[in-house]
Amino acid sequence: MSKIKKSILATLAYFDLFDYPLTIDELRLYLSIRCTGGSFEYELKCLIIDRRIFNFDRFYTLKNDYYLVERRLKGNTKADEMIATAKRVGNLLIRFPYVKGIAISGSLSKNFADDKSDIDFFIITQSNKLWIARTIMHCFKKLTFLVNKEDYFCMNYYIDEQALQIREKNIYTAIEVTTLIPLHGDTTFEQFYMANAWYRDFLPNKLMRLTTAKAVKKSFLTRLIEKFFNNKLGEAIDNRLMKITTSRWLKKTQAQKLNAKGLVMSMDADKHYAKPDPKNFQQKLINRYQTRITEIISYSEKAMVH
């Protein structure tokens, strides 16, 4: 089997884990190898003829199920509505002290949402002020429970300017990085993308969304707060907040408390980042992906022999 065919099958295998069929342009963008348009389209047609993949309207999938197309179209429409809301929320979050960049992440950044979807944000803070910023923002989030809007403020991934490069480098993180929708922090995200150029090892055809981020403009009050804590006192407070928060999360993990998605609540964190523990979801997903690829390639090669 050719490398292009294997790459097409592997790409569809990843997105089929989320029941998300791709257009031909999306499929080309997420391929793991570079190839010419002619050779790509030829191999794609061969896979359709051999019924290794299925084409419904303008979408491609490994599953012979038109419902997936209907589900995607409905999810895209829902996402358009939620992205508009996310932009308004982002306009608020960027005003908080020490926040240097805000981007939409999660399923919404892939232009999909359903009735259970949250609005997830990826946040970059000033160096050594992540825990002050995070604490203030999460105190504010507590207030959103009073008006039942907590799903609009899922601020679950923080890094600061000293930790711009994502530590885990795999197909999952490459797709997460390249599908972010930056809202604020144009220069910050330019630096972020430069620090994560490794994504090209997994997605050589994908480009970043630099043009969507606005320049950050802080109010007088925010600048005053930032100036007040830009000293040894601020450093001490930031360190203390980190210790308090990580200790609380460790207790949740040890007690095997589950989040809304049924996963054990856990955090991977240090001075310069705070994020969900990759072992809880990321590694399980990658294992499923690798198993699926092996099954598909093995089945296809056997079918070609016979």
Beta strands, then each sheet from edge to edge (+ up, - down):
strand 1: 22-23
strand 2: 54-56
strand 3: 59-61
strand 4: 99-105
strand 5: 120-125
strand 6: 154-160
strand 7: 181-184
strand 8: 267-270
strand 9: 273-276
sheet 1: 1+ 3- 2+
sheet 2: 7+ 4- 5+ 6+ 9- 8+
end
